[in-house]
């Protein structure tokens, strides 16, 4: 059903070609990856080798180290991008009865997260072995349920867009701060000294 593509150990070189390196922080609130922020320079030989791990539209990024089980569906073509060391790629096979949105929603669900949590290992730095990831049981939804998953994703995007807009408006109000036009401006230090004398 799914091909699992492991992250490669990145061979960095400040003078080498650049690639986009996907991080856990690139997965947004609703489990989507729309942009990758980090660019890194790598050795020329590694750049050729890592092309087999380039991220494609429809892939699912899955965190396997540190923060376990964060899941994000890649909804757009992202050029020249590889998974960082904490991420692997879940790539749906063409012959699969499962689509990316359904799998992503299942893995993000309460039952999916519970299964992932139980499979995780490590106390200081949690990690999920690839063999444990391969053994996770996924419920295959009916065609109607997969359509419902698409509707859930659509509604989630609408809500996320609204939240992002409100956050932007809130940040703008915070930046504007206290309106001082026509007000008397007084030093806080003077006020505190005056209060102590009283």
VMD Tcl script that draws the C-alpha trace (Angstrom):
set ca {
  {0.00 0.00 0.00}
  {2.75 2.44 0.99}
  {6.44 2.82 0.23}
  {8.53 4.12 3.11}
  {11.49 6.30 2.13}
  {14.04 6.77 4.87}
  {15.99 10.01 5.35}
  {19.64 9.95 4.36}
  {22.42 11.19 6.62}
  {22.95 14.63 5.12}
  {26.51 15.40 4.00}
  {26.80 19.16 4.30}
  {29.21 21.40 2.39}
  {28.95 25.18 2.58}
  {30.25 25.46 -0.99}
  {28.10 22.69 -2.48}
  {24.72 22.74 -4.26}
  {21.69 23.58 -2.19}
  {18.62 21.49 -1.37}
  {15.50 22.26 0.62}
  {15.47 20.32 3.90}
  {12.03 19.49 5.27}
  {11.66 19.89 9.04}
  {8.91 18.94 11.50}
  {8.09 22.66 11.78}
  {7.07 22.67 8.09}
  {3.99 20.58 8.97}
  {1.21 23.02 9.76}
  {-1.66 22.90 12.25}
  {-3.95 20.88 9.98}
  {-1.36 18.34 8.84}
  {-0.29 19.84 5.53}
  {3.07 20.82 4.05}
  {2.80 23.79 1.73}
  {6.28 25.24 2.02}
  {9.73 24.20 3.21}
  {11.66 26.94 4.94}
  {15.18 25.56 5.37}
  {17.78 25.49 2.62}
  {21.09 23.68 3.12}
  {24.22 23.17 1.04}
  {25.42 19.61 0.51}
  {28.29 17.77 -1.10}
  {27.99 17.28 -4.86}
  {28.05 13.47 -4.58}
  {25.34 13.57 -1.92}
  {23.20 15.84 -4.12}
  {23.14 13.12 -6.78}
  {22.50 10.37 -4.25}
  {19.66 12.15 -2.45}
  {17.54 12.63 -5.59}
  {15.94 9.26 -4.86}
  {14.49 10.84 -1.69}
  {13.16 14.03 -3.29}
  {9.72 14.90 -1.93}
  {6.79 14.74 -4.34}
  {3.26 16.09 -4.33}
  {1.02 13.57 -2.56}
  {3.76 12.32 -0.23}
  {3.18 12.18 3.51}
  {5.95 13.39 5.80}
  {6.06 11.42 9.05}
  {8.22 12.32 12.06}
  {10.16 9.36 13.45}
  {12.54 11.06 15.90}
  {12.04 13.52 18.74}
  {8.44 14.55 18.26}
  {6.98 11.22 17.13}
  {3.99 10.87 14.83}
  {3.61 14.37 13.42}
  {2.11 13.85 9.98}
  {1.82 16.20 7.01}
  {0.44 15.73 3.49}
  {2.39 17.48 0.71}
  {-0.26 19.29 -1.31}
  {1.91 20.96 -3.94}
  {5.01 20.33 -5.99}
  {8.11 21.24 -3.98}
  {11.30 21.25 -5.99}
  {14.65 19.90 -4.84}
  {13.47 18.98 -1.33}
  {14.51 16.09 0.90}
  {13.31 14.92 4.32}
  {15.38 16.06 7.29}
  {16.83 13.49 9.72}
  {13.66 13.41 11.84}
  {11.31 12.68 8.94}
  {10.58 9.84 6.56}
  {8.35 9.82 3.49}
  {5.23 7.69 3.13}
  {4.46 7.39 -0.57}
  {1.15 5.85 -1.63}
  {1.56 3.24 -4.37}
  {-0.40 3.71 -7.57}
  {-2.13 0.37 -7.02}
  {-3.25 1.26 -3.49}
  {-6.93 1.54 -2.52}
  {-5.93 4.21 -0.01}
  {-5.46 7.89 -0.82}
  {-3.10 10.31 0.90}
  {-5.74 12.37 2.64}
  {-7.37 9.32 4.21}
  {-4.05 7.90 5.43}
  {-2.95 11.26 6.79}
  {-6.21 11.73 8.69}
  {-6.05 8.21 10.09}
  {-2.49 8.70 11.35}
  {-3.48 12.05 12.91}
  {-6.57 10.61 14.56}
  {-6.77 9.59 18.23}
  {-6.50 5.89 17.38}
  {-3.66 6.47 14.90}
  {-1.66 8.55 17.37}
  {-2.24 5.95 20.07}
  {-0.84 3.20 17.85}
  {2.17 5.32 16.99}
  {2.79 6.18 20.64}
  {2.72 2.52 21.64}
  {5.23 1.63 18.90}
  {7.69 4.40 19.84}
  {10.93 3.59 21.69}
  {13.58 5.53 23.59}
  {13.29 7.52 26.80}
  {15.65 10.49 26.36}
  {15.06 10.96 22.63}
  {11.98 9.06 21.44}
  {12.18 7.38 18.04}
  {10.09 5.08 15.91}
  {12.00 2.25 14.19}
  {11.12 1.79 10.54}
  {10.20 -1.85 11.19}
  {7.62 -0.67 13.74}
  {6.27 1.88 11.27}
  {5.92 -0.87 8.66}
  {3.96 -3.02 11.08}
  {1.34 -0.38 11.91}
  {-2.15 -1.57 11.03}
  {-4.13 0.86 8.90}
  {-7.89 0.56 8.46}
  {-8.82 0.77 4.78}
  {-11.80 3.13 4.49}
  {-14.63 2.58 2.05}
  {-14.78 4.82 -1.03}
  {-17.51 6.94 0.57}
  {-15.38 7.43 3.67}
  {-12.44 8.53 1.53}
  {-14.66 11.15 -0.08}
  {-15.63 12.27 3.41}
  {-11.94 12.60 4.24}
  {-11.55 14.98 1.31}
  {-14.43 17.09 2.63}
  {-12.84 17.15 6.09}
  {-9.57 18.34 4.56}
  {-11.37 21.04 2.60}
  {-13.16 22.32 5.72}
  {-9.91 22.18 7.70}
  {-8.21 24.39 5.12}
  {-11.04 26.91 5.33}
  {-10.80 27.04 9.12}
  {-7.01 27.25 9.02}
  {-7.19 30.14 6.57}
  {-9.61 31.96 8.88}
  {-7.39 31.32 11.92}
  {-4.31 32.55 10.06}
  {-6.13 35.73 9.05}
  {-7.27 36.40 12.63}
  {-3.74 35.76 13.95}
  {-2.39 38.28 11.45}
  {-4.97 40.86 12.54}
  {-4.14 40.21 16.21}
  {-0.41 40.65 15.56}
  {-1.11 43.93 13.78}
  {-3.16 45.20 16.72}
  {-0.38 44.19 19.11}
  {2.20 46.08 17.04}
  {0.03 49.21 17.03}
  {-0.07 49.08 20.81}
  {-1.27 51.95 22.95}
  {-2.43 54.99 20.99}
  {-0.57 57.98 22.45}
  {-1.91 60.74 20.22}
  {-3.22 63.55 22.43}
  {-2.18 61.73 25.61}
  {0.33 62.86 28.23}
  {3.51 60.79 28.01}
  {4.99 60.00 31.43}
  {8.12 58.06 32.34}
  {7.40 54.81 34.16}
  {10.44 55.40 36.38}
  {9.05 58.77 37.50}
  {5.67 57.19 38.28}
  {7.27 54.44 40.36}
  {9.44 56.92 42.33}
  {6.43 59.12 42.98}
  {4.43 56.11 44.20}
  {7.18 55.09 46.63}
  {7.25 58.56 48.19}
  {3.55 58.34 48.77}
}
mol new
graphics top color blue
foreach p $ca { graphics top sphere $p radius 0.5 }
foreach p [lrange $ca 0 end-1] q [lrange $ca 1 end] { graphics top cylinder $p $q radius 0.2 }
display resetview
